[in-house]
Amino acid sequence: MSRKYFGTDGVRGRANATLTADLALRVGMAAGLAFRRGEHRHRVVIGKDTRLSGYMIENALVAGFTSVGMDVLLLGPIPTPAVGMLTRSMRADLGVMISASHNPFDDNGIKLFGPDGFKLSDSIEAEIEELIDLELSKRLAKPEEIGRARRLEGVHARYIEYAKRTLPRNQSFEGLRVVVDCANGAAYRVAPEALWELGAEVIAIGTEPDGLNINRDVGSTSPAALSAKVREVRADIGIALDGDADRVIIVDEKGHVVDGDQIMAVIAESFRDDGRLSRDGIVATVMSNLGLERHLADIGLTLARTSVGDRYVLERMMSDGFNVGGEQSGHIILSDYSTTGDGLLAALQVLAVVARHERPVSEVCHRFEPLPQILKNVRYQSGRPLESPSVITAIAQAEQRLANHGRLLIRPSGTEPVIRVMGEGDDRELVETVVDEVIDALRRVAA
């Protein structure tokens, strides 16, 4: 079912263009009405990252929620996973995070969490979508029942303590020099503070947000700045979060990037050795490297694959009882502790392994040799290129050529008219050849 407002991760759009104050107001009204269940005083917590448009969207949401009788607790800039945690721990009826994650400052989004701290199901989002376009004036609260709004103090300390408690009580990172890149985003206060309280020597970058510089040449999608800083100060490890801190990328002492696949391998083996792995395997998406799957098989673990998107990873984890999962991009979900991806929690687990083994990060975090992976995109104007007979034939021939030595993944983008073609295998030249053949076939019908 196509949806008008909600995408794969909440409502998202260009600030003051597609995501306006009016839309945010109506999202607040609609979500508030959808979660008015029972006669108790209802409350919603709202967090945000550091985008300039966050002020506008926050105030519009407050107006929407209070107009239907919900009290609002404002958290200020704080990571997305903290909103999920606080929604549940504060017995709120709803949680909201204002963020467009790793996107540039001029995009923004509204992510919604239910009272259990999990992102909303498709059915509830559909219910809210229907309400957004309705005339709601007759469903507003009576004057004496309008909600109140106030800003909460101390929420950063609550999240830091929560993060620290995911580690053993006596865990210390003393002796480790850590560079943390907060992407000028939501974790610019909590991440350096948490690491310092755990004993690390902390050098922080990306901690001077001005409303416009979130994710600009910093953070998990731009790790060059972190790599350079790690080499400059001779740090033991670098940690890069994204704008809302729900994903993480590691940099070793040599400045080399460690992606989410390697991070999942480190955590999975650590959890298995400690008896904390709930099943003999983890969950990842179809984009995770085949090298990860082979490595896990070598140590007796399985890899369950899902469609791209952390919500699909979480759904599989919850349905099948896994407690470790994530994406190559750095969304790491540790469901024993968090209801969504949490970059800081994942980084702390990696640091604990480094501290325990007293070996360089380049050794600890290199669990397998990734297979060559080629990803190319084809933009099309209209129609369904993947249904073309010539494209179907090209894909079948490519898959036959890779056979048991690799794999081919072709999928349409969920947000733009683009077909993504990914191939990986033991032979880079062969992978490049088969990907190019599929790309050529797509271009002939997409032109």
RODO-2510 file (C-alpha; in nm, 4 decimals, decimal comma):
residues 447
     n   res          X          Y          Z
     1     m     0,0000     0,0000     0,0000
     2     s     0,1420     0,3376    -0,1028
     3     r     0,1518     0,5964     0,1717
     4     k     0,1287     0,9731     0,1448
     5     y     0,3272     1,0880     0,4466
     6     f     0,5091     0,7981     0,6144
     7     g     0,8161     0,6418     0,4570
     8     t     1,0413     0,3649     0,5826
     9     d     1,1359     0,5678     0,8919
    10     g     0,8590     0,8077     0,9826
    11     v     0,7590     1,1296     0,8075
    12     r     1,0482     1,2888     0,6243
    13     g     1,0990     1,5749     0,3796
    14     r     1,2678     1,9015     0,2989
    15     a     1,2146     2,1477     0,5835
    16     n     0,9595     2,4221     0,5086
    17     a     0,8924     2,2696     0,1661
    18     t     0,7403     1,9222     0,2000
    19     l     0,7798     1,9036     0,5776
    20     t     0,6091     2,2229     0,6918
    21     a     0,4924     2,3543     1,0269
    22     d     0,1353     2,2896     0,9137
    23     l     0,2107     1,9231     0,8414
    24     a     0,3905     1,8842     1,1752
    25     l     0,0907     2,0401     1,3516
    26     r    -0,1426     1,7895     1,1854
    27     v     0,0896     1,4972     1,2613
    28     g     0,0800     1,6013     1,6271
    29     m    -0,2983     1,6256     1,6278
    30     a    -0,3448     1,2958     1,4428
    31     a    -0,0894     1,0983     1,6459
    32     g    -0,2277     1,2439     1,9680
    33     l    -0,5807     1,1357     1,8785
    34     a    -0,4621     0,7897     1,7745
    35     f    -0,2964     0,7385     2,1132
    36     r    -0,5680     0,8845     2,3363
    37     r    -0,6647     0,5557     2,4916
    38     g    -0,8358     0,5564     2,8285
    39     e    -0,9244     0,8346     3,0712
    40     h    -0,5772     0,8946     3,2203
    41     r    -0,3802     1,2128     3,1593
    42     h    -0,1895     1,1426     2,8368
    43     r     0,1703     1,2461     2,7772
    44     v     0,4184     1,2514     2,4888
    45     v     0,7959     1,2989     2,5009
    46     i     0,9657     1,4875     2,2181
    47     g     1,3377     1,4791     2,1386
    48     k     1,5262     1,6268     1,8451
    49     d     1,8655     1,6553     1,6825
    50     t     2,0379     1,9874     1,6143
    51     r     1,8843     2,0978     1,2811
    52     l     1,7679     2,4567     1,2585
    53     s     1,4224     2,3433     1,1471
    54     g     1,3874     2,1411     1,4665
    55     y     1,2666     2,4524     1,6516
    56     m     0,9845     2,5071     1,4022
    57     i     0,8769     2,1427     1,3908
    58     e     0,9008     2,1024     1,7686
    59     n     0,6723     2,3996     1,8341
    60     a     0,4247     2,2862     1,5706
    61     l     0,4119     1,9370     1,7215
    62     v     0,3604     2,0845     2,0693
    63     a     0,0644     2,2841     1,9368
    64     g    -0,0794     1,9743     1,7737
    65     f    -0,0445     1,7462     2,0749
    66     t    -0,1654     1,9981     2,3329
    67     s    -0,4652     2,0874     2,1141
    68     v    -0,5966     1,7311     2,1506
    69     g    -0,5302     1,7216     2,5236
    70     m    -0,1876     1,5592     2,5491
    71     d     0,0798     1,6893     2,7877
    72     v     0,4210     1,7351     2,6259
    73     l     0,7620     1,6719     2,7832
    74     l     1,0424     1,8317     2,5801
    75     l     1,3787     1,6530     2,5919
    76     g     1,5858     1,8843     2,3697
    77     p     1,8730     1,7470     2,1570
    78     i     1,9141     1,3784     2,2441
    79     p     1,9794     1,0546     2,0478
    80     t     1,6915     0,8698     1,8846
    81     p     1,7415     0,5550     2,0995
    82     a     1,7164     0,7720     2,4112
    83     v     1,3688     0,8799     2,3026
    84     g     1,2613     0,5164     2,2716
    85     m     1,4055     0,4394     2,6143
    86     l     1,2515     0,7444     2,7841
    87     t     0,9117     0,6872     2,6235
    88     r     0,8970     0,3505     2,7933
    89     s     1,0638     0,4385     3,1243
    90     m     0,8516     0,7521     3,1755
    91     r     0,5285     0,5682     3,0902
    92     a     0,4530     0,8082     2,8060
    93     d     0,1791     0,7232     2,5591
    94     l     0,3917     0,8304     2,2652
    95     g     0,7477     0,9312     2,1811
    96     v     0,8661     1,1595     1,9009
    97     m     1,2117     1,2164     1,7538
    98     i     1,2586     1,5108     1,5191
    99     s     1,5439     1,4093     1,2915
   100     a     1,6432     1,3133     0,9390
   101     s     1,9249     1,0942     1,0703
   102     h     2,2320     1,1160     0,8425
   103     n     2,0735     1,3549     0,5890
   104     p     2,1869     1,7186     0,5409
   105     f     2,0479     1,9940     0,7652
   106     d     1,7789     2,1070     0,5185
   107     d     1,5969     1,7730     0,5492
   108     n     1,4092     1,6778     0,8615
   109     g     1,1745     1,4086     0,9840
   110     i     0,9319     1,2958     1,2517
   111     k     0,9854     0,9485     1,3978
   112     l     0,7157     0,8096     1,6269
   113     f     0,7481     0,5550     1,9083
   114     g     0,4689     0,3700     2,0838
   115     p     0,4409     0,3387     2,4637
   116     d     0,6585     0,0255     2,4489
   117     g     0,9467     0,2307     2,3046
   118     f     0,9291     0,0643     1,9613
   119     k     0,8675     0,2437     1,6327
   120     l     0,5080     0,2244     1,5155
   121     s     0,3672    -0,0594     1,3074
   122     d     0,2456    -0,0047     0,9514
   123     s    -0,1161    -0,0367     1,0649
   124     i    -0,0871     0,2391     1,3257
   125     e     0,0967     0,4653     1,0809
   126     a    -0,1868     0,4065     0,8323
   127     e    -0,4385     0,5078     1,0992
   128     i    -0,2452     0,8296     1,1663
   129     e    -0,2174     0,9004     0,7926
   130     e    -0,5927     0,8796     0,7579
   131     l    -0,6430     1,1219     1,0472
   132     i    -0,3934     1,3756     0,9096
   133     d    -0,6178     1,4539     0,6123
   134     l    -0,9445     1,4660     0,8058
   135     e    -1,1183     1,7738     0,9431
   136     l    -1,0273     1,7463     1,3131
   137     s    -1,1716     2,0677     1,4550
   138     k    -1,4595     1,8844     1,6224
   139     r    -1,2209     1,6453     1,7958
   140     l    -1,0053     1,9057     1,9682
   141     a    -0,9842     1,9221     2,3478
   142     k    -1,2156     2,1463     2,5473
   143     p    -1,0477     2,4684     2,6669
   144     e    -1,0006     2,3300     3,0185
   145     e    -0,8521     2,0039     2,8821
   146     i    -0,5789     2,1499     2,6573
   147     g    -0,2421     1,9866     2,7302
   148     r     0,0519     2,1478     2,9056
   149     a     0,4134     2,1539     2,7834
   150     r     0,7364     2,1716     2,9820
   151     r     1,1032     2,1106     2,9241
   152     l     1,2623     1,8255     3,1202
   153     e     1,5993     1,8581     3,2899
   154     g     1,8403     1,5730     3,3569
   155     v     1,7436     1,3534     3,0615
   156     h     2,1022     1,3390     2,9342
   157     a     2,2219     1,1980     3,2660
   158     r     1,9451     0,9357     3,2567
   159     y     2,0515     0,8177     2,9121
   160     i     2,4211     0,8117     3,0039
   161     e     2,3495     0,5949     3,3078
   162     y     2,1314     0,3663     3,0974
   163     a     2,4132     0,3275     2,8417
   164     k     2,6746     0,2572     3,1092
   165     r     2,4583    -0,0114     3,2690
   166     t     2,4781    -0,2211     2,9520
   167     l     2,8386    -0,2949     3,0550
   168     p     2,9708    -0,5006     3,3476
   169     r     2,9681    -0,3039     3,6740
   170     n     3,3492    -0,2773     3,6959
   171     q     3,4072    -0,2016     3,3273
   172     s     3,6693     0,0686     3,2697
   173     f     3,8186     0,2178     2,9555
   174     e     4,1092     0,3694     3,1430
   175     g     4,4203     0,3796     2,9263
   176     l     4,2241     0,4041     2,6002
   177     r     4,2508     0,7204     2,3938
   178     v     3,9212     0,7610     2,2077
   179     v     3,8236     1,0083     1,9380
   180     v     3,4469     1,0449     1,9121
   181     d     3,2795     1,2223     1,6193
   182     c     2,9259     1,3303     1,7092
   183     a     2,8374     1,4647     1,3606
   184     n     2,7375     1,8006     1,5146
   185     g     2,4211     1,6120     1,6000
   186     a     2,2047     1,4771     1,8772
   187     a     2,4818     1,3026     2,0747
   188     y     2,7186     1,5999     2,0933
   189     r     2,6801     1,6140     2,4733
   190     v     2,6032     1,2595     2,5858
   191     a     2,8593     1,0550     2,3896
   192     p     3,1785     1,2356     2,5060
   193     e     3,0453     1,2496     2,8624
   194     a     2,9622     0,8780     2,8753
   195     l     3,3039     0,7782     2,7432
   196     w     3,4815     1,0097     2,9883
   197     e     3,2824     0,8755     3,2842
   198     l     3,3943     0,5244     3,1844
   199     g     3,7588     0,6270     3,2164
   200     a     3,8609     0,6930     2,8566
   201     e     4,0746     0,9823     2,7430
   202     v     3,8308     1,1545     2,5086
   203     i     3,9007     1,3780     2,2102
   204     a     3,5688     1,4982     2,0661
   205     i     3,4972     1,6400     1,7217
   206     g     3,1661     1,7290     1,5603
   207     t     3,0433     1,8784     1,8881
   208     e     2,9760     2,2365     1,7809
   209     p     2,6315     2,2322     1,6186
   210     d     2,5050     2,5572     1,4696
   211     g     2,1818     2,4302     1,3163
   212     l     2,3326     2,4050     0,9703
   213     n     2,6416     2,1825     1,0069
   214     i     2,4882     1,8513     1,1163
   215     n     2,6521     1,5656     0,9177
   216     r     2,8549     1,8162     0,7147
   217     d     3,1944     1,6530     0,6508
   218     v     3,1657     1,4711     0,9845
   219     g     2,9868     1,1704     1,1279
   220     s     2,9433     0,8107     1,0200
   221     t     2,8734     0,8992     0,6558
   222     s     3,1892     1,1165     0,6308
   223     p     3,4559     0,9293     0,8314
   224     a     3,7575     1,1027     0,6709
   225     a     3,7686     1,3685     0,9440
   226     l     3,7641     1,1034     1,2155
   227     s     4,0339     0,8963     1,0433
   228     a     4,2586     1,2012     1,0182
   229     k     4,2046     1,2930     1,3831
   230     v     4,2756     0,9386     1,5036
   231     r     4,6082     0,9394     1,3208
   232     e     4,6896     1,2945     1,4346
   233     v     4,6466     1,2261     1,8078
   234     r     4,7563     0,8610     1,7862
   235     a     4,4296     0,7415     1,9322
   236     d     4,3478     0,3776     1,9989
   237     i     4,0057     0,4008     1,8348
   238     g     3,7678     0,6387     1,6629
   239     i     3,3892     0,6341     1,6971
   240     a     3,1657     0,8107     1,4438
   241     l     2,7936     0,8560     1,5087
   242     d     2,5386     0,9996     1,2692
   243     g     2,3066     1,2972     1,3195
   244     d     2,0657     1,1207     1,5542
   245     a     2,3200     0,8678     1,6889
   246     d     2,1299     0,5540     1,5916
   247     r     2,4219     0,4306     1,3816
   248     v     2,7970     0,4005     1,4357
   249     i     3,1140     0,3431     1,2371
   250     i     3,4486     0,2559     1,4003
   251     v     3,7949     0,3688     1,2887
   252     d     4,0988     0,1660     1,3986
   253     e     4,4312     0,3063     1,5216
   254     k     4,5593     0,3184     1,1636
   255     g     4,2658     0,5302     1,0478
   256     h     4,0933     0,2462     0,8617
   257     v     3,7139     0,2321     0,8686
   258     v     3,5359    -0,0621     1,0336
   259     d     3,1786    -0,0969     0,9060
   260     g     2,8662    -0,2393     1,0637
   261     d     2,9313    -0,5920     0,9367
   262     q     3,2610    -0,6148     1,1260
   263     i     3,1014    -0,4548     1,4336
   264     m     2,8239    -0,7146     1,4329
   265     a     3,0817    -0,9922     1,4047
   266     v     3,2737    -0,8562     1,7058
   267     i     2,9620    -0,8221     1,9208
   268     a     2,8144    -1,1567     1,8156
   269     e     3,1292    -1,3472     1,9094
   270     s     3,1629    -1,1564     2,2369
   271     f     2,8007    -1,2242     2,3295
   272     r     2,8402    -1,5913     2,2393
   273     d     3,1528    -1,6262     2,4552
   274     d     2,9749    -1,4587     2,7484
   275     g     2,6614    -1,6683     2,7082
   276     r     2,4560    -1,3618     2,6149
   277     l     2,3656    -1,4569     2,2570
   278     s     2,0000    -1,5626     2,2683
   279     r     2,0281    -1,7693     1,9484
   280     d     2,3184    -1,9145     1,7528
   281     g     2,3135    -1,6340     1,5005
   282     i     2,2327    -1,2743     1,4197
   283     v     2,0083    -1,0789     1,1808
   284     a     2,1325    -0,8515     0,9020
   285     t     2,0017    -0,7211     0,5703
   286     v     2,0575    -0,8430     0,2180
   287     m     2,3291    -0,5760     0,1850
   288     s     2,5611    -0,7287     0,4443
   289     n     2,8771    -0,8736     0,2951
   290     l     2,8912    -1,2419     0,2080
   291     g     3,2189    -1,2492     0,3995
   292     l     3,0232    -1,1888     0,7208
   293     e     2,7932    -1,4814     0,6480
   294     r     3,0870    -1,7129     0,5778
   295     h     3,2729    -1,5969     0,8909
   296     l     2,9724    -1,6600     1,1120
   297     a     2,9298    -2,0062     0,9603
   298     d     3,2949    -2,0828     1,0383
   299     i     3,2368    -2,0092     1,4091
   300     g     2,9071    -2,1957     1,4255
   301     l     2,6661    -1,9040     1,3884
   302     t     2,4005    -1,8260     1,1288
   303     l     2,3038    -1,5075     0,9447
   304     a     1,9340    -1,4420     0,8890
   305     r     1,8820    -1,1826     0,6148
   306     t     1,6012    -0,9280     0,5763
   307     s     1,5069    -0,6471     0,3399
   308     v     1,7006    -0,3217     0,3740
   309     g     1,5891    -0,1145     0,6726
   310     d     1,6463    -0,1405     1,0449
   311     r     1,2727    -0,1882     1,1076
   312     y     1,2825    -0,5151     0,9107
   313     v     1,5883    -0,6289     1,1051
   314     l     1,4106    -0,5573     1,4329
   315     e     1,0925    -0,7344     1,3210
   316     r     1,2916    -1,0498     1,2419
   317     m     1,4809    -1,0257     1,5700
   318     m     1,1605    -0,9988     1,7702
   319     s     0,9734    -1,2716     1,5817
   320     d     1,2578    -1,5261     1,5921
   321     g     1,4215    -1,4442     1,9254
   322     f     1,7536    -1,2948     1,8096
   323     n     1,9160    -1,0273     2,0273
   324     v     2,1889    -0,8992     1,7909
   325     g     2,1215    -0,7531     1,4491
   326     g     2,1945    -0,4593     1,2264
   327     e     2,3022    -0,3137     0,8967
   328     q     2,6312    -0,2688     0,7177
   329     s     2,5754     0,1079     0,7436
   330     g     2,6140     0,0907     1,1210
   331     h     2,2621     0,0497     1,2564
   332     i     2,3320    -0,2013     1,5330
   333     i     2,0362    -0,3269     1,7362
   334     l     2,0997    -0,4937     2,0708
   335     s     1,7469    -0,5815     2,1726
   336     d     1,8362    -0,6783     2,5294
   337     y     1,8979    -0,3086     2,5874
   338     s     1,7390    -0,0990     2,3153
   339     t     1,4276    -0,0836     2,0997
   340     t     1,6127     0,0585     1,7991
   341     g     1,9632     0,1061     1,6619
   342     d     2,1926     0,2691     1,9173
   343     g     2,5349     0,3873     1,8026
   344     l     2,6694     0,4627     2,1495
   345     l     2,5650     0,1272     2,2969
   346     a     2,7241    -0,0614     2,0079
   347     a     3,0453     0,1405     2,0436
   348     l     3,0604     0,0637     2,4159
   349     q     3,0313    -0,3098     2,3462
   350     v     3,3193    -0,2904     2,0971
   351     l     3,5310    -0,0904     2,3436
   352     a     3,4665    -0,3532     2,6111
   353     v     3,6048    -0,6225     2,3787
   354     v     3,9098    -0,4070     2,2987
   355     a     3,9745    -0,3429     2,6677
   356     r     3,9365    -0,7112     2,7553
   357     h     4,1744    -0,8420     2,4890
   358     e     4,4289    -0,5580     2,5173
   359     r     4,4991    -0,5815     2,1453
   360     p     4,4904    -0,3131     1,8751
   361     v     4,1515    -0,2309     1,7264
   362     s     4,2861    -0,3242     1,3822
   363     e     4,3151    -0,6826     1,5097
   364     v     4,0064    -0,6976     1,7316
   365     c     3,7712    -0,5495     1,4721
   366     h     3,8960    -0,7309     1,1626
   367     r     3,7069    -1,0592     1,1888
   368     f     3,6856    -1,1431     0,8199
   369     e     3,8045    -1,0333     0,4782
   370     p     3,5107    -0,8697     0,2957
   371     l     3,4345    -0,9975    -0,0516
   372     p     3,4546    -0,7418    -0,3333
   373     q     3,1179    -0,5671    -0,3469
   374     i     3,0094    -0,3504    -0,6405
   375     l     2,7036    -0,1247    -0,6150
   376     k     2,5700     0,0803    -0,9073
   377     n     2,2443     0,2676    -0,9676
   378     v     2,0304     0,3326    -1,2728
   379     r     1,7752     0,6154    -1,2752
   380     y     1,4605     0,5689    -1,4829
   381     q     1,1788     0,8000    -1,5908
   382     s     0,8727     0,5769    -1,5661
   383     g     0,7436     0,2236    -1,6036
   384     r     0,8827    -0,0963    -1,4513
   385     p     1,2261    -0,1685    -1,5990
   386     l     1,2697    -0,4871    -1,3957
   387     e     0,9758    -0,6453    -1,5807
   388     s     1,1391    -0,6026    -1,9224
   389     p     1,2182    -0,9401    -2,0869
   390     s     1,5689    -0,8251    -2,1827
   391     v     1,6424    -0,7213    -1,8233
   392     i     1,5036    -1,0475    -1,6852
   393     t     1,7287    -1,2392    -1,9228
   394     a     2,0358    -1,0319    -1,8308
   395     i     1,9743    -1,0890    -1,4597
   396     a     1,9301    -1,4639    -1,5068
   397     q     2,2538    -1,4872    -1,7055
   398     a     2,4418    -1,2813    -1,4442
   399     e     2,3192    -1,5031    -1,1601
   400     q     2,4199    -1,8142    -1,3526
   401     r     2,7716    -1,6779    -1,4095
   402     l     2,8194    -1,5996    -1,0396
   403     a     2,6729    -1,9383    -0,9400
   404     n     2,8166    -2,0438    -0,6015
   405     h     3,0963    -1,7867    -0,6045
   406     g     2,8936    -1,4794    -0,5185
   407     r     2,5507    -1,3228    -0,5321
   408     l     2,3539    -1,0572    -0,7150
   409     l     2,0991    -0,8257    -0,5549
   410     i     1,8730    -0,5972    -0,7589
   411     r     1,6149    -0,3782    -0,5893
   412     p     1,4237    -0,0579    -0,6619
   413     s     1,4827     0,2324    -0,4249
   414     g     1,2001     0,3022    -0,1842
   415     t     1,2442     0,6783    -0,2057
   416     e     1,3382     0,7645    -0,5665
   417     p     1,3056     0,6259    -0,9236
   418     v     1,6316     0,4325    -0,9066
   419     i     1,7206     0,0655    -0,9510
   420     r     2,0116    -0,0459    -0,7324
   421     v     2,2317    -0,3298    -0,8583
   422     m     2,4731    -0,4909    -0,6134
   423     g     2,7036    -0,7792    -0,6904
   424     e     2,9669    -0,9468    -0,4779
   425     g     3,1886    -1,2492    -0,5101
   426     d     3,5363    -1,3938    -0,4863
   427     d     3,6408    -1,2632    -0,8297
   428     r     3,6196    -0,8822    -0,8496
   429     e     3,6533    -0,8726    -1,2286
   430     l     3,3695    -1,1198    -1,2721
   431     v     3,1500    -0,9236    -1,0296
   432     e     3,2171    -0,5976    -1,2127
   433     t     3,1396    -0,7633    -1,5467
   434     v     2,8046    -0,9098    -1,4442
   435     v     2,6960    -0,5882    -1,2669
   436     d     2,7838    -0,3836    -1,5763
   437     e     2,5884    -0,6223    -1,7992
   438     v     2,2767    -0,5823    -1,5857
   439     i     2,3276    -0,2057    -1,5698
   440     d     2,3552    -0,1874    -1,9508
   441     a     2,0345    -0,3853    -1,9926
   442     l     1,8523    -0,1557    -1,7484
   443     r     1,9811     0,1587    -1,9190
   444     r     1,8557     0,0411    -2,2578
   445     v     1,4978     0,0130    -2,1307
   446     a     1,5154     0,3054    -1,8846
   447     a     1,6275     0,5634    -2,1420
***
